[in-house]
């Protein structure tokens, strides 16, 4: 995947390369002395609030699902430093962004339909309550004759 390619997440959900900004920073991950010299970690910034390829519902859900990773301005920041190379970290950050937007693009769950207990289950519950009540009443003090 090149830097200029659109990322197609779902039917009408597309991440344009103009909405993504990548900065390379020093990583704290694996690499020994190499991590002190080379900027291999990537900090991906995705402007979700102004993204042209996201419908309004997906845009709002993406920002909500991002949680702490989203700024007040609606920019999602993803840092990837798991790997030793820039290319792998860049691919990892883009994959995580794609997964986040894909979760936001899923249709909302169907509303829950309220159900009522059956007549038989209500009767059984009341019968067991009455039985339990009788047992507890019989535990009282015994009166002598």
N, CA, C and O atoms as CSV, one atom per row, in Angstrom:
chain,resi,resn,atom,element,x,y,z
A,1,UNK,N,N,0.848,-1.167,0.000
A,1,UNK,CA,C,0.000,0.000,0.000
A,1,UNK,C,C,0.899,1.238,0.000
A,1,UNK,O,O,1.736,1.409,0.886
A,2,UNK,N,N,0.718,2.086,-0.991
A,2,UNK,CA,C,1.533,3.299,-1.058
A,2,UNK,C,C,0.869,4.419,-0.288
A,2,UNK,O,O,-0.294,4.317,0.103
A,3,UNK,N,N,1.615,5.487,-0.075
A,3,UNK,CA,C,1.109,6.607,0.728
A,3,UNK,C,C,-0.002,7.366,0.010
A,3,UNK,O,O,-0.794,8.052,0.657
A,4,UNK,N,N,-0.074,7.255,-1.333
A,4,UNK,CA,C,-1.057,8.022,-2.092
A,4,UNK,C,C,-2.342,7.263,-2.365
A,4,UNK,O,O,-3.247,7.808,-2.998
A,5,UNK,N,N,-2.451,6.027,-1.908
A,5,UNK,CA,C,-3.634,5.218,-2.165
A,5,UNK,C,C,-4.758,5.538,-1.203
A,5,UNK,O,O,-4.530,5.800,-0.022
A,6,UNK,N,N,-5.990,5.512,-1.728
A,6,UNK,CA,C,-7.162,5.612,-0.858
A,6,UNK,C,C,-7.330,4.283,-0.142
A,6,UNK,O,O,-7.059,3.227,-0.713
A,7,UNK,N,N,-7.773,4.332,1.102
A,7,UNK,CA,C,-8.046,3.106,1.850
A,7,UNK,C,C,-9.551,2.934,1.872
A,7,UNK,O,O,-10.257,3.727,2.496
A,8,UNK,N,N,-10.052,1.904,1.195
A,8,UNK,CA,C,-11.495,1.649,1.156
A,8,UNK,C,C,-11.837,0.737,2.320
A,8,UNK,O,O,-11.379,-0.404,2.383
A,9,UNK,N,N,-12.651,1.250,3.249
A,9,UNK,CA,C,-13.011,0.512,4.460
A,9,UNK,C,C,-14.295,-0.270,4.240
A,9,UNK,O,O,-14.350,-1.469,4.511
A,10,UNK,N,N,-15.328,0.405,3.749
A,10,UNK,CA,C,-16.617,-0.233,3.462
A,10,UNK,C,C,-17.148,0.429,2.185
A,10,UNK,O,O,-16.431,1.188,1.533
A,11,UNK,N,N,-18.385,0.142,1.836
A,11,UNK,CA,C,-18.965,0.654,0.596
A,11,UNK,C,C,-18.741,2.137,0.368
A,11,UNK,O,O,-18.082,2.514,-0.601
A,12,UNK,N,N,-19.271,2.987,1.237
A,12,UNK,CA,C,-19.155,4.434,1.051
A,12,UNK,C,C,-18.163,5.067,2.029
A,12,UNK,O,O,-18.095,6.292,2.132
A,13,UNK,N,N,-17.403,4.250,2.739
A,13,UNK,CA,C,-16.442,4.754,3.727
A,13,UNK,C,C,-15.033,4.610,3.155
A,13,UNK,O,O,-14.550,3.501,2.926
A,14,UNK,N,N,-14.383,5.758,2.928
A,14,UNK,CA,C,-13.057,5.788,2.314
A,14,UNK,C,C,-12.168,6.728,3.128
A,14,UNK,O,O,-12.608,7.799,3.546
A,15,UNK,N,N,-10.917,6.323,3.351
A,15,UNK,CA,C,-9.937,7.187,4.012
A,15,UNK,C,C,-9.031,7.761,2.925
A,15,UNK,O,O,-8.297,7.023,2.268
A,16,UNK,N,N,-9.087,9.077,2.739
A,16,UNK,CA,C,-8.260,9.747,1.730
A,16,UNK,C,C,-6.870,10.000,2.301
A,16,UNK,O,O,-6.732,10.259,3.496
A,17,UNK,N,N,-5.836,9.928,1.458
A,17,UNK,CA,C,-4.476,10.181,1.945
A,17,UNK,C,C,-4.276,11.614,2.432
A,17,UNK,O,O,-3.377,11.872,3.233
A,18,UNK,N,N,-5.110,12.561,1.955
A,18,UNK,CA,C,-4.988,13.963,2.386
A,18,UNK,C,C,-5.356,14.126,3.857
A,18,UNK,O,O,-4.895,15.061,4.512
A,19,UNK,N,N,-6.186,13.221,4.381
A,19,UNK,CA,C,-6.650,13.320,5.774
A,19,UNK,C,C,-5.661,12.695,6.755
A,19,UNK,O,O,-5.844,12.790,7.968
A,20,UNK,N,N,-4.613,12.055,6.233
A,20,UNK,CA,C,-3.631,11.374,7.090
A,20,UNK,C,C,-2.311,12.147,7.069
A,20,UNK,O,O,-1.828,12.554,6.013
A,21,UNK,N,N,-1.749,12.337,8.247
A,21,UNK,CA,C,-0.428,12.957,8.367
A,21,UNK,C,C,0.430,12.022,9.208
A,21,UNK,O,O,0.026,11.602,10.292
A,22,UNK,N,N,1.625,11.699,8.699
A,22,UNK,CA,C,2.516,10.776,9.401
A,22,UNK,C,C,3.818,11.467,9.769
A,22,UNK,O,O,4.456,12.107,8.932
A,23,UNK,N,N,4.206,11.330,11.039
A,23,UNK,CA,C,5.494,11.837,11.513
A,23,UNK,C,C,6.253,10.668,12.100
A,23,UNK,O,O,5.676,9.828,12.791
A,24,UNK,N,N,7.541,10.609,11.828
A,24,UNK,CA,C,8.354,9.527,12.371
A,24,UNK,C,C,9.104,10.031,13.601
A,24,UNK,O,O,9.745,11.082,13.580
A,25,UNK,N,N,9.002,9.243,14.676
A,25,UNK,CA,C,9.601,9.622,15.953
A,25,UNK,C,C,10.472,8.476,16.454
A,25,UNK,O,O,10.410,7.368,15.921
A,26,UNK,N,N,11.274,8.736,17.463
A,26,UNK,CA,C,12.102,7.674,18.030
A,26,UNK,C,C,11.235,6.694,18.788
A,26,UNK,O,O,10.318,7.084,19.511
A,27,UNK,N,N,11.527,5.443,18.619
A,27,UNK,CA,C,10.733,4.379,19.211
A,27,UNK,C,C,11.313,3.939,20.545
A,27,UNK,O,O,12.506,4.099,20.806
A,28,UNK,N,N,10.452,3.382,21.381
A,28,UNK,CA,C,10.933,2.807,22.638
A,28,UNK,C,C,10.890,1.292,22.583
A,28,UNK,O,O,11.180,0.617,23.571
A,29,UNK,N,N,10.529,0.765,21.435
A,29,UNK,CA,C,10.367,-0.674,21.294
A,29,UNK,C,C,11.673,-1.395,21.028
A,29,UNK,O,O,12.732,-0.901,21.414
A,30,UNK,N,N,11.626,-2.565,20.369
A,30,UNK,CA,C,12.816,-3.368,20.122
A,30,UNK,C,C,13.765,-2.683,19.145
A,30,UNK,O,O,13.344,-1.875,18.317
A,31,UNK,N,N,15.055,-3.016,19.252
A,31,UNK,CA,C,16.019,-2.463,18.317
A,31,UNK,C,C,17.352,-2.139,18.946
A,31,UNK,O,O,18.274,-1.716,18.249
A,32,UNK,N,N,17.476,-2.327,20.240
A,32,UNK,CA,C,18.763,-2.099,20.901
A,32,UNK,C,C,19.210,-0.654,20.785
A,32,UNK,O,O,18.411,0.264,20.969
A,33,UNK,N,N,20.506,-0.444,20.474
A,33,UNK,CA,C,21.044,0.906,20.341
A,33,UNK,C,C,20.440,1.643,19.156
A,33,UNK,O,O,20.470,2.872,19.093
A,34,UNK,N,N,19.892,0.878,18.219
A,34,UNK,CA,C,19.297,1.464,17.019
A,34,UNK,C,C,18.164,2.436,17.366
A,34,UNK,O,O,17.994,3.449,16.687
A,35,UNK,N,N,17.390,2.140,18.410
A,35,UNK,CA,C,16.239,2.986,18.749
A,35,UNK,C,C,16.673,4.357,19.241
A,35,UNK,O,O,15.885,5.301,19.187
A,36,UNK,N,N,17.908,4.491,19.721
A,36,UNK,CA,C,18.391,5.781,20.188
A,36,UNK,C,C,18.839,6.683,19.045
A,36,UNK,O,O,19.024,7.886,19.231
A,37,UNK,N,N,19.017,6.088,17.843
A,37,UNK,CA,C,19.558,6.845,16.718
A,37,UNK,C,C,18.558,7.074,15.595
A,37,UNK,O,O,18.592,8.117,14.943
A,38,UNK,N,N,17.665,6.112,15.359
A,38,UNK,CA,C,16.810,6.148,14.176
A,38,UNK,C,C,15.350,6.342,14.577
A,38,UNK,O,O,14.868,5.724,15.527
A,39,UNK,N,N,14.660,7.202,13.847
A,39,UNK,CA,C,13.234,7.449,14.110
A,39,UNK,C,C,12.410,6.424,13.345
A,39,UNK,O,O,12.074,6.637,12.180
A,40,UNK,N,N,12.084,5.310,13.999
A,40,UNK,CA,C,11.348,4.244,13.315
A,40,UNK,C,C,9.871,4.213,13.679
A,40,UNK,O,O,9.066,3.693,12.905
A,41,UNK,N,N,9.493,4.751,14.827
A,41,UNK,CA,C,8.082,4.735,15.220
A,41,UNK,C,C,7.332,5.780,14.399
A,41,UNK,O,O,7.897,6.802,14.008
A,42,UNK,N,N,6.060,5.512,14.146
A,42,UNK,CA,C,5.252,6.460,13.378
A,42,UNK,C,C,4.126,6.996,14.262
A,42,UNK,O,O,3.515,6.266,15.044
A,43,UNK,N,N,3.878,8.284,14.110
A,43,UNK,CA,C,2.740,8.921,14.782
A,43,UNK,C,C,1.796,9.349,13.667
A,43,UNK,O,O,2.060,10.311,12.945
A,44,UNK,N,N,0.687,8.616,13.537
A,44,UNK,CA,C,-0.279,8.870,12.473
A,44,UNK,C,C,-1.375,9.769,13.022
A,44,UNK,O,O,-1.948,9.482,14.073
A,45,UNK,N,N,-1.667,10.853,12.316
A,45,UNK,CA,C,-2.740,11.760,12.713
A,45,UNK,C,C,-3.796,11.731,11.621
A,45,UNK,O,O,-3.497,11.987,10.454
A,46,UNK,N,N,-5.035,11.417,12.000
A,46,UNK,CA,C,-6.149,11.325,11.056
A,46,UNK,C,C,-7.200,12.343,11.466
A,46,UNK,O,O,-7.760,12.267,12.559
A,47,UNK,N,N,-7.461,13.297,10.581
A,47,UNK,CA,C,-8.445,14.353,10.855
A,47,UNK,C,C,-9.838,13.798,10.573
A,47,UNK,O,O,-10.369,13.961,9.475
A,48,UNK,N,N,-10.422,13.145,11.570
A,48,UNK,CA,C,-11.717,12.481,11.391
A,48,UNK,C,C,-12.860,13.482,11.244
A,48,UNK,O,O,-13.798,13.242,10.484
A,49,UNK,N,N,-12.789,14.591,11.957
A,49,UNK,CA,C,-13.894,15.565,11.922
A,49,UNK,C,C,-14.063,16.173,10.537
A,49,UNK,O,O,-15.187,16.465,10.129
A,50,UNK,N,N,-12.957,16.370,9.800
A,50,UNK,CA,C,-13.028,17.004,8.476
A,50,UNK,C,C,-12.791,16.016,7.336
A,50,UNK,O,O,-12.567,16.434,6.200
A,51,UNK,N,N,-12.838,14.708,7.621
A,51,UNK,CA,C,-12.587,13.694,6.589
A,51,UNK,C,C,-13.730,13.664,5.586
A,51,UNK,O,O,-14.892,13.500,5.958
A,52,UNK,N,N,-13.390,13.823,4.316
A,52,UNK,CA,C,-14.408,13.870,3.262
A,52,UNK,C,C,-14.993,12.492,2.965
A,52,UNK,O,O,-16.147,12.389,2.549
A,53,UNK,N,N,-14.219,11.444,3.173
A,53,UNK,CA,C,-14.662,10.098,2.803
A,53,UNK,C,C,-15.505,9.392,3.842
A,53,UNK,O,O,-15.881,8.237,3.647
A,54,UNK,N,N,-15.816,10.069,4.957
A,54,UNK,CA,C,-16.614,9.436,6.008
A,54,UNK,C,C,-17.994,10.075,6.102
A,54,UNK,O,O,-18.098,11.299,6.181
A,55,UNK,N,N,-19.054,9.272,6.094
A,55,UNK,CA,C,-20.386,9.820,6.351
A,55,UNK,C,C,-20.471,10.348,7.793
A,55,UNK,O,O,-19.678,9.959,8.650
A,56,UNK,N,N,-21.416,11.214,8.042
A,56,UNK,CA,C,-21.527,11.890,9.351
A,56,UNK,C,C,-21.627,10.903,10.515
A,56,UNK,O,O,-20.970,11.087,11.540
A,57,UNK,N,N,-22.453,9.847,10.362
A,57,UNK,CA,C,-22.638,8.867,11.438
A,57,UNK,C,C,-21.321,8.148,11.754
A,57,UNK,O,O,-20.974,7.957,12.919
A,58,UNK,N,N,-20.598,7.755,10.712
A,58,UNK,CA,C,-19.325,7.048,10.886
A,58,UNK,C,C,-18.291,7.982,11.511
A,58,UNK,O,O,-17.497,7.568,12.357
A,59,UNK,N,N,-18.308,9.241,11.089
A,59,UNK,CA,C,-17.367,10.237,11.612
A,59,UNK,C,C,-17.515,10.385,13.123
A,59,UNK,O,O,-16.525,10.363,13.855
A,60,UNK,N,N,-18.753,10.538,13.584
A,60,UNK,CA,C,-18.999,10.717,15.021
A,60,UNK,C,C,-18.643,9.459,15.809
A,60,UNK,O,O,-18.050,9.540,16.884
A,61,UNK,N,N,-19.013,8.285,15.262
A,61,UNK,CA,C,-18.708,7.026,15.963
A,61,UNK,C,C,-17.204,6.756,16.000
A,61,UNK,O,O,-16.706,6.194,16.976
A,62,UNK,N,N,-16.479,7.144,14.960
A,62,UNK,CA,C,-15.029,6.951,14.935
A,62,UNK,C,C,-14.378,7.754,16.048
A,62,UNK,O,O,-13.512,7.249,16.762
A,63,UNK,N,N,-14.792,8.997,16.193
A,63,UNK,CA,C,-14.231,9.854,17.242
A,63,UNK,C,C,-14.589,9.303,18.621
A,63,UNK,O,O,-13.763,9.322,19.533
A,64,UNK,N,N,-15.827,8.812,18.773
A,64,UNK,CA,C,-16.258,8.248,20.056
A,64,UNK,C,C,-15.479,6.971,20.388
A,64,UNK,O,O,-15.054,6.782,21.528
A,65,UNK,N,N,-15.293,6.096,19.394
A,65,UNK,CA,C,-14.573,4.840,19.625
A,65,UNK,C,C,-13.083,5.077,19.878
A,65,UNK,O,O,-12.439,4.287,20.568
A,66,UNK,N,N,-12.538,6.153,19.328
A,66,UNK,CA,C,-11.120,6.446,19.517
A,66,UNK,C,C,-10.822,6.793,20.967
A,66,UNK,O,O,-9.715,6.545,21.445
A,67,UNK,N,N,-11.788,7.360,21.672
A,67,UNK,CA,C,-11.623,7.659,23.094
A,67,UNK,C,C,-10.482,8.627,23.332
A,67,UNK,O,O,-10.489,9.740,22.807
A,68,UNK,N,N,-9.491,8.208,24.128
A,68,UNK,CA,C,-8.359,9.059,24.508
A,68,UNK,C,C,-7.453,9.387,23.332
A,68,UNK,O,O,-6.699,10.358,23.380
A,69,UNK,N,N,-7.523,8.587,22.280
A,69,UNK,CA,C,-6.663,8.825,21.119
A,69,UNK,C,C,-7.147,9.997,20.277
A,69,UNK,O,O,-6.415,10.466,19.406
A,70,UNK,N,N,-8.378,10.489,20.519
A,70,UNK,CA,C,-8.925,11.616,19.759
A,70,UNK,C,C,-8.710,12.915,20.536
A,70,UNK,O,O,-8.864,12.961,21.756
A,71,UNK,N,N,-8.349,13.970,19.795
A,71,UNK,CA,C,-8.184,15.284,20.413
A,71,UNK,C,C,-9.523,16.011,20.409
A,71,UNK,O,O,-10.503,15.518,19.850
A,72,UNK,N,N,-9.560,17.188,21.037
A,72,UNK,CA,C,-10.800,17.983,21.053
A,72,UNK,C,C,-11.211,18.417,19.655
A,72,UNK,O,O,-12.392,18.639,19.387
A,73,UNK,N,N,-10.227,18.539,18.761
A,73,UNK,CA,C,-10.500,18.983,17.389
A,73,UNK,C,C,-10.937,17.844,16.477
A,73,UNK,O,O,-11.172,18.071,15.289
A,74,UNK,N,N,-11.053,16.628,16.999
A,74,UNK,CA,C,-11.476,15.494,16.194
A,74,UNK,C,C,-10.352,14.853,15.407
A,74,UNK,O,O,-10.603,14.174,14.412
A,75,UNK,N,N,-9.113,15.058,15.839
A,75,UNK,CA,C,-7.962,14.428,15.188
A,75,UNK,C,C,-7.593,13.185,15.993
A,75,UNK,O,O,-7.383,13.260,17.204
A,76,UNK,N,N,-7.517,12.046,15.315
A,76,UNK,CA,C,-7.174,10.784,15.976
A,76,UNK,C,C,-5.671,10.554,15.823
A,76,UNK,O,O,-5.138,10.592,14.714
A,77,UNK,N,N,-4.993,10.316,16.951
A,77,UNK,CA,C,-3.541,10.114,16.949
A,77,UNK,C,C,-3.259,8.653,17.292
A,77,UNK,O,O,-3.661,8.163,18.348
A,78,UNK,N,N,-2.564,7.966,16.387
A,78,UNK,CA,C,-2.187,6.567,16.602
A,78,UNK,C,C,-0.671,6.474,16.530
A,78,UNK,O,O,-0.063,6.880,15.539
A,79,UNK,N,N,-0.065,5.940,17.582
A,79,UNK,CA,C,1.387,5.759,17.590
A,79,UNK,C,C,1.692,4.272,17.453
A,79,UNK,O,O,1.133,3.439,18.167
A,80,UNK,N,N,2.586,3.957,16.527
A,80,UNK,CA,C,2.974,2.563,16.301
A,80,UNK,C,C,4.485,2.462,16.347
A,80,UNK,O,O,5.180,3.108,15.563
A,81,UNK,N,N,4.998,1.649,17.271
A,81,UNK,CA,C,6.435,1.476,17.403
A,81,UNK,C,C,6.808,0.051,17.742
A,81,UNK,O,O,7.863,-0.197,18.326
A,82,UNK,N,N,5.944,-0.893,17.378
A,82,UNK,CA,C,6.181,-2.300,17.721
A,82,UNK,C,C,7.347,-2.914,16.961
A,82,UNK,O,O,8.033,-3.806,17.461
A,83,UNK,N,N,7.562,-2.422,15.741
A,83,UNK,CA,C,8.535,-3.072,14.864
A,83,UNK,C,C,9.808,-2.242,14.736
A,83,UNK,O,O,9.877,-1.107,15.208
A,84,UNK,N,N,10.818,-2.833,14.087
A,84,UNK,CA,C,12.126,-2.173,13.965
A,84,UNK,C,C,12.223,-1.293,12.731
A,84,UNK,O,O,13.162,-0.504,12.623
A,85,UNK,N,N,11.288,-1.400,11.797
A,85,UNK,CA,C,11.385,-0.610,10.569
A,85,UNK,C,C,10.227,0.365,10.445
A,85,UNK,O,O,9.134,0.136,10.963
A,86,UNK,N,N,10.498,1.468,9.740
A,86,UNK,CA,C,9.458,2.475,9.506
A,86,UNK,C,C,8.301,1.882,8.706
A,86,UNK,O,O,7.138,2.154,9.002
A,87,UNK,N,N,8.613,1.082,7.708
A,87,UNK,CA,C,7.577,0.535,6.831
A,87,UNK,C,C,6.587,-0.328,7.609
A,87,UNK,O,O,5.374,-0.216,7.430
A,88,UNK,N,N,7.128,-1.202,8.487
A,88,UNK,CA,C,6.251,-2.074,9.262
A,88,UNK,C,C,5.404,-1.266,10.239
A,88,UNK,O,O,4.215,-1.541,10.403
A,89,UNK,N,N,6.004,-0.277,10.885
A,89,UNK,CA,C,5.256,0.551,11.827
A,89,UNK,C,C,4.202,1.386,11.114
A,89,UNK,O,O,3.107,1.589,11.638
A,90,UNK,N,N,4.529,1.868,9.928
A,90,UNK,CA,C,3.572,2.651,9.138
A,90,UNK,C,C,2.377,1.773,8.746
A,90,UNK,O,O,1.227,2.196,8.859
A,91,UNK,N,N,2.658,0.552,8.287
A,91,UNK,CA,C,1.589,-0.382,7.911
A,91,UNK,C,C,0.739,-0.740,9.132
A,91,UNK,O,O,-0.482,-0.853,9.027
A,92,UNK,N,N,1.386,-0.918,10.290
A,92,UNK,CA,C,0.674,-1.248,11.526
A,92,UNK,C,C,-0.261,-0.110,11.923
A,92,UNK,O,O,-1.410,-0.356,12.290
A,93,UNK,N,N,0.217,1.134,11.853
A,93,UNK,CA,C,-0.608,2.288,12.219
A,93,UNK,C,C,-1.799,2.417,11.283
A,93,UNK,O,O,-2.917,2.675,11.730
A,94,UNK,N,N,-1.569,2.240,9.986
A,94,UNK,CA,C,-2.668,2.337,9.015
A,94,UNK,C,C,-3.675,1.206,9.210
A,94,UNK,O,O,-4.879,1.417,9.066
A,95,UNK,N,N,-3.191,0.011,9.534
A,95,UNK,CA,C,-4.102,-1.122,9.777
A,95,UNK,C,C,-4.961,-0.859,11.006
A,95,UNK,O,O,-6.152,-1.171,11.005
A,96,UNK,N,N,-4.366,-0.283,12.066
A,96,UNK,CA,C,-5.126,0.025,13.266
A,96,UNK,C,C,-6.170,1.107,13.003
A,96,UNK,O,O,-7.276,1.050,13.542
A,97,UNK,N,N,-5.821,2.097,12.171
A,97,UNK,CA,C,-6.779,3.142,11.798
A,97,UNK,C,C,-7.924,2.543,10.992
A,97,UNK,O,O,-9.090,2.851,11.237
A,98,UNK,N,N,-7.592,1.694,10.038
A,98,UNK,CA,C,-8.609,1.052,9.200
A,98,UNK,C,C,-9.551,0.214,10.053
A,98,UNK,O,O,-10.762,0.224,9.835
A,99,UNK,N,N,-9.000,-0.512,11.022
A,99,UNK,CA,C,-9.819,-1.354,11.901
A,99,UNK,C,C,-10.753,-0.505,12.750
A,99,UNK,O,O,-11.905,-0.880,12.971
A,100,UNK,N,N,-10.266,0.635,13.227
A,100,UNK,CA,C,-11.089,1.546,14.037
A,100,UNK,C,C,-12.243,2.104,13.217
A,100,UNK,O,O,-13.382,2.130,13.684
A,101,UNK,N,N,-11.959,2.549,11.998
A,101,UNK,CA,C,-12.999,3.116,11.133
A,101,UNK,C,C,-13.982,2.023,10.708
A,101,UNK,O,O,-15.178,2.286,10.581
A,102,UNK,N,N,-13.490,0.804,10.488
A,102,UNK,CA,C,-14.377,-0.306,10.108
A,102,UNK,C,C,-15.357,-0.629,11.235
A,102,UNK,O,O,-16.529,-0.907,10.983
A,103,UNK,N,N,-14.866,-0.591,12.498
A,103,UNK,CA,C,-15.758,-0.828,13.633
A,103,UNK,C,C,-16.811,0.271,13.731
A,103,UNK,O,O,-17.955,0.004,14.099
A,104,UNK,N,N,-16.429,1.503,13.405
A,104,UNK,CA,C,-17.367,2.627,13.457
A,104,UNK,C,C,-18.383,2.544,12.324
A,104,UNK,O,O,-19.497,3.051,12.454
A,105,UNK,N,N,-18.012,1.912,11.219
A,105,UNK,CA,C,-18.897,1.829,10.058
A,105,UNK,C,C,-19.914,0.703,10.164
A,105,UNK,O,O,-20.841,0.635,9.357
A,106,UNK,N,N,-19.760,-0.184,11.147
A,106,UNK,CA,C,-20.713,-1.282,11.307
A,106,UNK,C,C,-22.094,-0.706,11.612
A,106,UNK,O,O,-22.207,0.297,12.316
A,107,UNK,N,N,-23.146,-1.337,11.083
A,107,UNK,CA,C,-24.490,-0.825,11.364
A,107,UNK,C,C,-24.829,-0.971,12.850
A,107,UNK,O,O,-24.356,-1.900,13.505
A,108,UNK,N,N,-25.637,-0.065,13.377
A,108,UNK,CA,C,-25.986,-0.167,14.800
A,108,UNK,C,C,-26.799,-1.440,15.062
A,108,UNK,O,O,-27.493,-1.919,14.166
A,109,UNK,N,N,-26.721,-1.992,16.277
A,109,UNK,CA,C,-27.482,-3.209,16.568
A,109,UNK,C,C,-28.986,-2.939,16.556
A,109,UNK,O,O,-29.430,-1.815,16.788
A,110,UNK,N,N,-29.756,-3.984,16.284
A,110,UNK,CA,C,-31.213,-3.839,16.275
A,110,UNK,C,C,-31.685,-3.490,17.675
A,110,UNK,O,O,-31.116,-3.964,18.658
A,111,UNK,N,N,-32.726,-2.661,17.776
A,111,UNK,CA,C,-33.229,-2.319,19.119
A,111,UNK,C,C,-33.807,-3.548,19.812
A,111,UNK,O,O,-34.390,-4.421,19.169
A,112,UNK,N,N,-33.639,-3.603,21.119
A,112,UNK,CA,C,-34.101,-4.739,21.910
A,112,UNK,C,C,-35.620,-4.709,22.011
A,112,UNK,O,O,-36.219,-3.669,22.282
A,113,UNK,N,N,-36.232,-5.874,21.787
A,113,UNK,CA,C,-37.690,-5.983,21.945
A,113,UNK,C,C,-37.991,-6.448,23.352
A,113,UNK,O,O,-37.471,-7.467,23.806
A,114,UNK,N,N,-38.832,-5.695,24.042
A,114,UNK,CA,C,-39.190,-6.075,25.404
A,114,UNK,C,C,-40.061,-7.322,25.364
A,114,UNK,O,O,-40.919,-7.466,24.493
A,115,UNK,N,N,-39.834,-8.211,26.306
A,115,UNK,CA,C,-40.642,-9.433,26.387
A,115,UNK,C,C,-41.280,-9.507,27.753
A,115,UNK,O,O,-40.799,-8.916,28.720
A,116,UNK,N,N,-42.381,-10.250,27.816
A,116,UNK,CA,C,-43.077,-10.448,29.090
A,116,UNK,C,C,-42.914,-11.898,29.507
A,116,UNK,O,O,-42.834,-12.783,28.655
A,117,UNK,N,N,-42.864,-12.154,30.822
A,117,UNK,CA,C,-42.816,-13.556,31.258
A,117,UNK,C,C,-44.143,-14.238,30.912
A,117,UNK,O,O,-45.193,-13.597,30.871
A,118,UNK,N,N,-44.073,-15.541,30.668
A,118,UNK,CA,C,-45.286,-16.278,30.324
A,118,UNK,C,C,-46.168,-16.417,31.558
A,118,UNK,O,O,-45.709,-16.264,32.690
A,119,UNK,N,N,-47.431,-16.709,31.318
A,119,UNK,CA,C,-48.377,-16.869,32.413
A,119,UNK,C,C,-47.954,-18.021,33.325
A,119,UNK,O,O,-48.050,-17.921,34.549
A,120,UNK,N,N,-47.483,-19.120,32.716
A,120,UNK,CA,C,-47.043,-20.285,33.489
A,120,UNK,C,C,-45.851,-19.967,34.377
A,120,UNK,O,O,-45.797,-20.422,35.520
A,121,UNK,N,N,-44.877,-19.178,33.865
A,121,UNK,CA,C,-43.701,-18.856,34.673
A,121,UNK,C,C,-44.071,-17.938,35.837
A,121,UNK,O,O,-43.488,-18.039,36.916
A,122,UNK,N,N,-45.038,-17.043,35.622
A,122,UNK,CA,C,-45.506,-16.178,36.721
A,122,UNK,C,C,-46.162,-17.036,37.812
A,122,UNK,O,O,-45.904,-16.848,39.001
A,123,UNK,N,N,-47.007,-17.975,37.393
A,123,UNK,CA,C,-47.692,-18.845,38.362
A,123,UNK,C,C,-46.688,-19.691,39.144
A,123,UNK,O,O,-46.813,-19.825,40.361
A,124,UNK,N,N,-45.688,-20.265,38.456
A,124,UNK,CA,C,-44.677,-21.079,39.141
A,124,UNK,C,C,-43.901,-20.253,40.155
A,124,UNK,O,O,-43.624,-20.718,41.261
A,125,UNK,N,N,-43.550,-19.027,39.780
A,125,UNK,CA,C,-42.804,-18.156,40.691
A,125,UNK,C,C,-43.633,-17.845,41.930
A,125,UNK,O,O,-43.124,-17.921,43.048
A,126,UNK,N,N,-44.900,-17.498,41.747
A,126,UNK,CA,C,-45.757,-17.168,42.892
A,126,UNK,C,C,-45.991,-18.387,43.782
A,126,UNK,O,O,-46.050,-18.259,45.005
A,127,UNK,N,N,-46.127,-19.589,43.164
A,127,UNK,CA,C,-46.323,-20.809,43.935
A,127,UNK,C,C,-45.092,-21.120,44.786
A,127,UNK,O,O,-45.210,-21.521,45.944
A,128,UNK,N,N,-43.895,-20.928,44.189
A,128,UNK,CA,C,-42.678,-21.200,44.955
A,128,UNK,C,C,-42.502,-20.179,46.073
A,128,UNK,O,O,-41.999,-20.518,47.144
A,129,UNK,N,N,-42.912,-18.929,45.834
A,129,UNK,CA,C,-42.829,-17.912,46.886
A,129,UNK,C,C,-43.756,-18.266,48.052
A,129,UNK,O,O,-43.397,-18.117,49.220
A,130,UNK,N,N,-44.956,-18.740,47.702
A,130,UNK,CA,C,-45.922,-19.111,48.750
A,130,UNK,C,C,-45.387,-20.306,49.546
A,130,UNK,O,O,-45.520,-20.349,50.769
A,131,UNK,N,N,-44.785,-21.268,48.853
A,131,UNK,CA,C,-44.212,-22.432,49.535
A,131,UNK,C,C,-43.087,-22.031,50.471
A,131,UNK,O,O,-43.007,-22.527,51.595
A,132,UNK,N,N,-42.211,-21.132,50.014
A,132,UNK,CA,C,-41.100,-20.651,50.828
A,132,UNK,C,C,-41.641,-19.905,52.051
A,132,UNK,O,O,-41.103,-20.033,53.150
A,133,UNK,N,N,-42.711,-19.122,51.851
A,133,UNK,CA,C,-43.333,-18.372,52.960
A,133,UNK,C,C,-43.864,-19.328,54.028
A,133,UNK,O,O,-43.697,-19.082,55.223
A,134,UNK,N,N,-44.502,-20.417,53.598
A,134,UNK,CA,C,-45.048,-21.404,54.532
A,134,UNK,C,C,-43.928,-22.046,55.338
A,134,UNK,O,O,-44.051,-22.210,56.552
A,135,UNK,N,N,-42.841,-22.410,54.675
A,135,UNK,CA,C,-41.694,-23.028,55.352
A,135,UNK,C,C,-41.166,-22.092,56.426
A,135,UNK,O,O,-40.866,-22.531,57.536
A,136,UNK,N,N,-41.051,-20.812,56.110
A,136,UNK,CA,C,-40.498,-19.854,57.073
A,136,UNK,C,C,-41.458,-19.612,58.235
A,136,UNK,O,O,-41.019,-19.400,59.365
A,137,UNK,N,N,-42.765,-19.642,57.968
A,137,UNK,CA,C,-43.751,-19.470,59.053
A,137,UNK,C,C,-43.668,-20.630,60.031
A,137,UNK,O,O,-43.831,-20.433,61.235
A,138,UNK,N,N,-43.417,-21.834,59.536
A,138,UNK,CA,C,-43.332,-23.025,60.384
A,138,UNK,C,C,-42.077,-23.018,61.259
A,138,UNK,O,O,-41.987,-23.801,62.205
A,139,UNK,N,N,-41.103,-22.145,60.958
A,139,UNK,CA,C,-39.882,-22.066,61.756
A,139,UNK,C,C,-40.079,-21.226,63.033
A,139,UNK,O,O,-39.152,-21.101,63.832
A,140,UNK,N,N,-41.244,-20.665,63.226
A,140,UNK,CA,C,-41.503,-19.807,64.382
A,140,UNK,C,C,-41.503,-20.581,65.676
A,140,UNK,O,O,-41.291,-21.793,65.693
A,141,UNK,N,N,-41.749,-19.851,66.790
A,141,UNK,CA,C,-41.759,-20.480,68.104
A,141,UNK,C,C,-42.917,-21.467,68.226
A,141,UNK,O,O,-44.000,-21.259,67.677
A,142,UNK,N,N,-42.654,-22.551,68.965
A,142,UNK,CA,C,-43.695,-23.547,69.196
A,142,UNK,C,C,-44.409,-23.183,70.489
A,142,UNK,O,O,-43.774,-22.963,71.521
A,143,UNK,N,N,-45.721,-23.121,70.427
A,143,UNK,CA,C,-46.503,-22.762,71.621
A,143,UNK,C,C,-46.887,-24.052,72.350
A,143,UNK,O,O,-47.385,-24.991,71.728
A,144,UNK,N,N,-46.658,-24.101,73.670
A,144,UNK,CA,C,-46.973,-25.281,74.433
A,144,UNK,C,C,-48.437,-25.320,74.816
A,144,UNK,O,O,-49.074,-24.273,74.937
A,145,UNK,N,N,-49.010,-26.572,75.018
A,145,UNK,CA,C,-50.421,-26.734,75.408
A,145,UNK,C,C,-50.554,-26.759,76.894
A,145,UNK,O,O,-51.663,-26.887,77.413
